[in-house]
Amino acid sequence: MNAPFKTAADPAEAPLWDLSDLYASRDDVRVGGDLERGRAAVAELGSLQGRLVAARSDAVQLGQRLNKAISLYEAATEALGGLGAYAFLAASTARDDAAANGFEADIREKLTAVSTPTVWLTLEINALEDAEIEAALAADEGAARWRPWLRRVRAMKPHELSEELETFLAEHGPIAAQWPRLFDETLAALRAKSGKESLTLAEALNRLSDPKAAQRKAAAEGLSVALGERSATLSLVLNTVAADKALEDRWRKFARPADGRHLANEVDGEAVDAMAEAVAAAYPRLSHRYYALKAKAMGLPKLNHWDRNAPLTAAKPRLFDWKEGREIVLDSFADLGPEFSDRARLFFDNPWIDGAARPGKQSGAYAHPVTADRHPYVFLNWMGERRDVLTLAHELGHGVHQTLAADRGTLLADTPLTLAETASIFAEGLTFDRLLAEATKADQKALLAGRIEDGLNTVVRQIAFHRFETRFHDERLKGEVPADRIGQIWLEEMGASLGPAVTLNPGYEHWWSYVSHFVHSPFYVYAYAFGDLLVAALMETRAKDPAAFTPLYRELLAGGGTRTYVEALAPFGLNPRDPAFWTIGCKRLERLIDQFEALG
């Protein structure tokens, strides 16, 4: 499809987005124009190469040159950012369209060719001494604005390579990206047989929440077969992505596979390890206990893995049309203040959301920022279930966060993963609280079950993913890991997290293969647990004084990437370096399980 998508006219139906705010089509003359704008900014930036180091003894001159260089780098990023976003957004709704996927790959290669000559900038900045940079920032107000961005650049100093190798890695990027492309196209083409039906991946995963056990079983078994048939391809993809990453990590002298992600997130690996260990230690009190209670509530000796997110009864759960979902989410955002709901409403009033599920559209959900001067887009596969309402809230939380941070500019708005999930998970929590408050007593147990399961999926399951990923990458350092061994690691980690009340049925050993983060963003997954536990601490703080909380929370989101997560949480009196900080969220989840058990 070479035309922009159009939003649905019926307010009760999930919309399609319209990407013409970016480009009218793949043939839009602005595509070439923005490439040229990017080239021009990169060329002007190139004229400064060598001049930063040359000015190191003159703080005023160095400050001026730093400000000009970084400003030009941001200008190039903004000229090219819309192109990358458009190509990805269009392809993600048409993974069965060879032309859309080819355009995405072509744009990625062109963007790399244009931007690669900028690799000298961070190398030259890191050739300067700390005292020289500090003097330059003190001497020039414009340069001082870039302190947070420079903080992140300087953190990479011990791991940078020569300009020649950095150029090679930048040019190699689009080639390496073909493996995630193969992953996406393989899963987009997947069809799981369920009785007489043929389900897409998104439809099969959604069917696992069906009130009828036979429907869940059929979908799960069909998906197991479909994933198993593709396990050779998908294990090759995962192994290759990991090997490529290991090669770069070795050259950059990262001690452990996750260290590059930790550095980008501005978080200590030891802190992540401590969080993962704390969650794993809580498995018996959280997931093991809850799934045993759920099995009892459903009248089952044990749950099958396809029952994990099933409704408690066979009664058909309430479905929400798009209009209802919209109003619930907007009302929830308004609980924080009118500005939050007003910003969220912009996504509905404009065609900035693609919600309709359809063949060829990739599974999952995301909020995609473009550049600071252009609005984000929200993507999800709306099926009308309660979880979809919460997913909508989650992605709009990201969207509102991105619009609040936009005033910082494109470079400074970029938020590390340690804070990037804050607004999304917070919005999800507010929306659940509203759903629970408005539910009848008869519905409260089902809602609590759903909220607990969402919490377990965000904290326990993502930490299990992280432990699986860590073990896989450690083994991959010794050689290629066969698909059956990957499946064995998966079963061990999932079994440990789910506990004895859940049976991992034959075929479940292949289910690692649909988790896109393992391929697209290695070691991303712990950010969900990090964010959930962080948000739990924030929500406990808000409960004490909601009025005082809102302006501090707005400031946190509007800060974008200008502060580390430790600095961002200090105004709330929270210290994430204290191990006790991570227990707040686990205890909050335990209290929900207590409520569930008390309802009988």
Number of C-alpha atoms within 10 A of each C-alpha: 14 12 14 19 19 14 21 16 10 10 14 14 16 25 23 21 24 21 21 15 13 19 19 17 19 20 11 13 11 15 19 12 12 18 19 16 16 23 20 17 22 23 17 15 22 19 10 15 15 12 16 22 17 11 19 20 13 14 20 18 18 25 27 19 21 26 21 17 24 19 18 20 21 19 20 26 19 22 19 26 21 20 25 16 21 23 23 20 20 26 24 22 25 21 22 20 16 13 15 22 21 14 16 24 21 14 22 19 17 18 21 18 15 19 21 17 19 20 17 20 22 17 19 15 18 20 14 15 12 12 11 17 22 14 18 26 23 14 18 19 13 17 24 19 15 18 16 16 17 17 14 18 17 20 14 16 15 11 14 18 15 11 17 11 13 17 19 12 15 18 19 13 13 19 12 15 16 14 19 20 19 14 21 22 20 17 25 22 15 20 20 22 20 20 12 6 12 15 21 24 25 22 19 23 18 20 23 23 21 23 19 17 19 12 18 25 19 20 28 26 21 22 26 20 19 19 27 19 13 15 23 14 17 25 22 17 20 26 23 17 21 22 17 12 16 19 12 13 18 13 12 16 15 16 10 14 20 19 17 22 17 20 16 16 21 19 18 13 17 10 16 18 13 14 21 23 13 16 25 20 12 18 20 16 16 26 30 18 18 26 22 19 19 24 19 16 13 16 12 13 12 18 21 17 20 25 25 18 20 23 22 21 14 12 10 10 16 9 14 18 16 22 14 14 22 21 13 19 28 22 17 23 27 16 16 20 15 13 14 21 19 14 19 24 18 14 19 16 9 11 21 21 25 24 23 20 21 15 17 19 23 25 24 15 18 17 21 18 23 21 24 22 12 16 19 22 24 22 27 23 22 27 20 17 18 19 18 21 26 25 25 29 30 26 26 31 26 28 26 29 29 27 23 22 25 23 15 18 15 21 23 22 25 21 23 23 23 23 26 23 24 27 26 27 28 23 29 25 23 21 25 24 16 15 21 17 11 11 14 10 11 9 14 18 20 18 20 20 22 19 23 21 22 18 24 22 18 21 28 27 25 21 28 25 24 23 22 23 25 17 15 20 24 15 14 18 15 8 11 17 18 15 20 14 13 23 21 15 18 25 20 13 19 23 16 16 26 26 18 17 23 23 17 17 14 11 17 22 24 26 17 22 25 18 12 16 13 21 23 17 12 21 22 20 23 25 24 25 29 24 23 24 29 25 23 24 21 21 18 13 16 17 10 10 10 13 12 12 18 15 12 15 20 18 14 25 23 20 22 28 24 25 19 20 22 16 14 21 20 11 14 17 9 17 17 18 11 10 13 11 17 25 18 18 25 23 16 17 23 19 14 18 23 12 15 20 15 9 12 9
